[in-house]
């Protein structure tokens, strides 16, 4: 981020994913929101944000984010794309289902 300050926000997705992966979902939320403000078309970041909301107990926000994902990508499926081959017991998949995605 120091080497490329002009594109600083682009690296926030990885930081948000790292926070979520470490179980620090509350810290992931503002980082992912900032990334999405700069790059609104990244569905992957929106998915991790929805999952972070679930783990932070912010179910209404998780449902709202899931609805936004469905609007942005009507054909979204947890069985395709990024999630193809993921185990249904995976923490992320479980959180996304709780957010209202299928």
Beta strands, then each sheet from edge to edge (+ up, - down):
end
